[in-house]
Amino acid sequence: MYAMALWFETALLPSGWTRNVRLSISHRRIVKIETGVDAAADDERHAIAIPGLCNVHSHGFQRGMAGLAEVRGPEGDNFWTWREVMYRFLDKLTPEQIEAITAQAYVEMLEAGFTRVGEFHYLHHDAAGQPYSNLGETAERIAAAAERTGIALTLLPVFYAHSNFGGAAATSGQRRFLNTVDQFVALMEASRKAVLALVDANLGVAPHSLRAVTPCELKAITPMARGGPIHIHAAEQTREVDDCTAWSGQRPVEWLLTHADVDERWCLVHATHLTASETAALTKTRAIAGLCPVTEANLGDGIFPAAEYLQQQGRIGVGTDSNVYIDVAAELRSVEYGQRLKNRSRNVLALSEGESTGRRLFDAALAGGAQALGQPVGGIREGGPADLVSLDAHHPSLFGRAGDAILDSWIFAGARIDCVWRGGRKLVQQGKHLARDEIAIRYRRAIESVLE
């Protein structure tokens, strides 16, 4: 399947930037890499190849409300007021609309250079909060969006039961998310069936947050990952930190590291507000900090201590979270720019003299993203998936660039993506997804219906 060969003038391999690279692809994987060779007559030729990245954290349906929460309310706006807007939006969504909106988000992810998405999926029930007759209804819609667009999927069904720490009763706005542990067992099985037919899909589990699960529920839920990824929101907001401290005497990340077996399977999404001791302790677990800096800036969350974390060999991935703006380069750039603003300095995350900031960010997101979504080590390598991105060498920002300057110019200077392959199948050409127009029509109909 997709037996072909691609030739690139330069490609970022695990060994570094390499000239004249020929990739032989069969059954969705790279079966042979030749370097320093001329292109064969039938090879498809491109200028620059880099690996596709993993989007570690997405709420696909929220793409539909991008731009709708930017009007000031009667009081100071913050994450919690934004959340009320989100609740009102999702109250109206049908399964068909969820699929259409998610597919639009996935098209934009592929066009931006993401080739796999971790869908943190918590919109399980109907508008009244009742389970669908098919428990896997919305999981199947997510899977259908992935299949239609071609993006690889790591589905992360979310367990959500409470509104705040200590098992507080859920609110009306959360009714579409809620399950008991027994109900969630059945939902997980339905979700497993939903992704079964997808190529290279896998399943993890996502206790939403320490606000939404009790300690007993967390202990019951995490084994349902069956060795797969475990994702949880942690320490996104200072109020969340204060509430957790009032409940337990410990901060959220401190509590998790004390009471849960956090290891390399875990991804702590955001982990924005860390003390120095929490930072050091989290790095030792080999877990991933799932950073979504565009959303974190949009919501006014705060700035993750990335410099301190990476200096201690902490692992990160990047995600698009609310999908208010979908762009790999923007997420990577925002990780660095947050540190520049915080420290009033430049090239903060390039940890040694002469190191490229773009390369440091890209390598960290490549390795951390694959780990967070339960995948083998990322990169362009023999035996690995043919998940590839070509950059547009005709963009002025790439003129005269070579080596790591290519990544720096893509991330910081606006160079563009040309083509994207997922499993050897070309999905994006000249910057556009091949099904973009058809999917956009369905998306427009869905959004106009929701907002009418």
QUIHU-V849626 format. One record per backbone hydrogen bond with DSSP energy under -0.5 kcal/mol. NH is the residue of the N-H (numbers start at 0). CO is the residue of the C=O. E is the energy in kcal/mol with one decimal. If there is no record, write none. Layout:
NH|CO|E / NH|CO|E
This chain:
3|24|-2.2 / 5|22|-2.3 / 6|43|-2.9 / 7|20|-2.9 / 8|45|-1.5 / 9|46|-2.0 / 10|17|-2.2 / 11|48|-2.4 / 12|10|-1.0 / 12|15|-2.1 / 13|379|-0.7 / 15|12|-2.0 / 17|10|-2.3 / 19|8|-2.4 / 20|7|-2.5 / 21|33|-3.1 / 22|5|-3.3 / 23|21|-0.5 / 23|31|-2.7 / 24|3|-3.1 / 24|22|-0.5 / 25|28|-2.3 / 26|0|-1.5 / 27|0|-1.0 / 28|25|-1.9 / 29|383|-2.9 / 30|23|-2.4 / 30|28|-0.8 / 31|23|-1.4 / 33|21|-2.6 / 35|18|-1.8 / 35|19|-0.8 / 36|19|-1.8 / 42|39|-1.4 / 43|4|-2.0 / 44|42|-0.5 / 45|6|-2.5 / 47|390|-0.6 / 48|9|-1.9 / 49|388|-2.7 / 51|386|-2.2 / 52|112|-2.0 / 54|115|-3.2 / 55|53|-0.8 / 55|317|-2.3 / 57|117|-1.7 / 58|320|-2.4 / 59|57|-0.5 / 61|58|-1.5 / 62|59|-1.9 / 63|60|-1.6 / 64|61|-1.4 / 65|62|-1.2 / 67|64|-2.4 / 69|66|-0.5 / 81|77|-2.3 / 82|78|-2.3 / 83|79|-1.0 / 84|80|-1.3 / 85|81|-2.2 / 86|82|-2.4 / 87|83|-1.9 / 88|84|-1.9 / 89|85|-2.6 / 90|86|-1.4 / 91|88|-1.5 / 92|89|-1.2 / 97|93|-2.4 / 98|94|-2.2 / 99|95|-2.1 / 100|96|-2.7 / 101|97|-2.4 / 102|98|-2.4 / 103|99|-1.7 / 104|100|-2.1 / 105|101|-2.4 / 106|102|-2.3 / 107|103|-2.0 / 108|104|-2.0 / 109|105|-2.3 / 110|106|-2.4 / 111|107|-1.2 / 112|108|-0.7 / 112|109|-1.2 / 113|108|-2.6 / 114|52|-2.6 / 115|52|-1.1 / 116|151|-2.4 / 117|54|-3.0 / 118|116|-0.8 / 118|153|-2.0 / 119|57|-2.2 / 119|117|-0.9 / 120|118|-1.5 / 120|155|-1.3 / 121|119|-0.7 / 123|121|-1.6 / 123|175|-1.1 / 124|175|-2.1 / 125|129|-2.7 / 128|125|-2.3 / 134|132|-0.7 / 136|133|-2.2 / 139|135|-3.0 / 140|136|-1.4 / 141|137|-2.1 / 142|138|-2.4 / 143|139|-2.3 / 144|140|-2.0 / 145|141|-2.1 / 146|142|-2.6 / 147|143|-2.6 / 148|144|-1.9 / 149|145|-2.5 / 151|114|-2.2 / 153|116|-2.7 / 154|152|-0.6 / 154|201|-2.3 / 155|118|-2.5 / 156|203|-0.6 / 157|120|-2.5 / 158|205|-1.9 / 159|157|-0.6 / 160|211|-2.2 / 161|211|-1.0 / 162|167|-1.7 / 166|163|-0.7 / 167|163|-1.3 / 173|170|-1.1 / 174|171|-1.7 / 176|173|-2.0 / 177|173|-0.7 / 178|159|-1.5 / 183|179|-2.1 / 184|180|-1.7 / 185|181|-1.3 / 186|182|-2.1 / 187|183|-2.7 / 188|184|-1.7 / 189|185|-2.1 / 190|186|-2.3 / 191|187|-2.4 / 192|188|-1.9 / 193|189|-1.7 / 194|190|-1.4 / 195|191|-0.6 / 195|192|-0.7 / 197|194|-1.2 / 200|197|-0.9 / 201|152|-1.8 / 203|154|-2.6 / 204|228|-2.1 / 205|156|-2.3 / 207|158|-2.5 / 209|232|-0.5 / 211|208|-0.5 / 212|208|-1.0 / 217|213|-2.7 / 218|214|-2.1 / 219|215|-1.6 / 220|216|-2.4 / 221|217|-2.1 / 222|218|-0.5 / 223|220|-1.9 / 224|221|-1.7 / 225|222|-1.9 / 227|224|-1.8 / 229|264|-2.3 / 230|204|-2.1 / 231|266|-2.0 / 232|207|-2.6 / 233|268|-2.1 / 240|236|-1.8 / 241|237|-2.6 / 242|238|-2.8 / 243|239|-2.2 / 244|240|-2.2 / 245|241|-2.3 / 246|242|-1.9 / 247|243|-2.9 / 248|243|-0.5 / 248|244|-2.0 / 249|243|-0.6 / 254|250|-3.1 / 255|251|-2.5 / 256|252|-2.5 / 257|253|-1.2 / 258|254|-2.5 / 259|255|-2.6 / 261|259|-1.9 / 265|262|-1.9 / 266|229|-2.4 / 267|287|-2.7 / 268|231|-2.5 / 268|266|-0.9 / 269|289|-3.4 / 270|233|-1.7 / 270|268|-1.7 / 271|233|-0.6 / 272|234|-1.9 / 273|271|-1.0 / 278|274|-2.5 / 279|275|-2.2 / 280|276|-2.3 / 281|277|-2.8 / 282|278|-2.0 / 283|279|-1.1 / 284|280|-0.7 / 284|281|-1.0 / 285|281|-0.6 / 285|282|-0.9 / 286|281|-0.7 / 287|265|-2.3 / 288|314|-2.5 / 289|267|-1.8 / 289|287|-0.7 / 290|288|-1.0 / 290|316|-2.7 / 295|291|-2.9 / 296|292|-2.0 / 297|293|-2.3 / 298|294|-2.7 / 299|296|-0.7 / 300|295|-2.8 / 301|295|-0.5 / 305|303|-2.4 / 308|304|-2.2 / 309|305|-3.0 / 310|306|-2.0 / 311|307|-0.9 / 311|308|-0.5 / 312|309|-1.9 / 313|308|-2.6 / 314|286|-0.7 / 316|288|-1.9 / 317|53|-0.5 / 318|290|-2.2 / 319|56|-0.7 / 320|56|-3.3 / 322|319|-2.9 / 326|324|-0.7 / 330|326|-1.9 / 331|327|-2.4 / 332|328|-3.0 / 333|329|-2.3 / 334|330|-1.7 / 335|331|-1.5 / 336|332|-2.9 / 337|333|-2.2 / 338|334|-1.1 / 339|335|-2.1 / 340|336|-2.5 / 341|337|-2.2 / 342|338|-2.8 / 343|339|-1.6 / 344|339|-1.0 / 349|346|-0.6 / 350|348|-1.0 / 354|351|-2.0 / 359|355|-2.0 / 360|356|-2.4 / 361|357|-2.7 / 362|358|-2.7 / 363|359|-1.9 / 364|360|-2.4 / 365|361|-2.6 / 366|362|-2.2 / 367|363|-2.6 / 368|364|-2.1 / 369|365|-1.6 / 370|366|-2.0 / 371|367|-2.5 / 372|368|-1.6 / 373|370|-1.6 / 374|369|-3.1 / 379|11|-0.5 / 380|378|-1.1 / 382|29|-4.0 / 383|380|-2.0 / 385|27|-2.5 / 386|384|-2.1 / 387|385|-0.8 / 387|420|-1.7 / 388|49|-2.5 / 389|418|-2.8 / 390|47|-1.3 / 391|415|-2.9 / 392|390|-1.1 / 394|391|-1.8 / 397|394|-2.4 / 398|395|-1.3 / 400|397|-2.0 / 404|401|-1.4 / 405|402|-2.1 / 406|402|-0.6 / 407|403|-2.3 / 408|404|-2.1 / 409|405|-1.9 / 410|406|-2.9 / 411|407|-2.5 / 412|408|-1.0 / 413|409|-0.6 / 414|408|-1.6 / 417|389|-3.2 / 418|389|-0.8 / 419|427|-1.6 / 420|387|-2.7 / 421|424|-2.4 / 422|420|-0.5 / 423|385|-2.6 / 424|421|-1.5 / 425|423|-0.6 / 426|419|-2.8 / 427|419|-1.7 / 428|431|-2.6 / 430|417|-3.4 / 431|428|-1.9 / 433|426|-2.7 / 435|432|-1.9 / 438|434|-2.3 / 439|435|-2.6 / 440|436|-1.8 / 441|437|-1.5 / 442|438|-2.3 / 443|439|-2.7 / 444|440|-2.1 / 445|441|-2.2 / 446|442|-2.8 / 447|443|-2.7 / 448|444|-1.9 / 449|445|-2.2 / 450|446|-2.5 / 451|447|-1.0
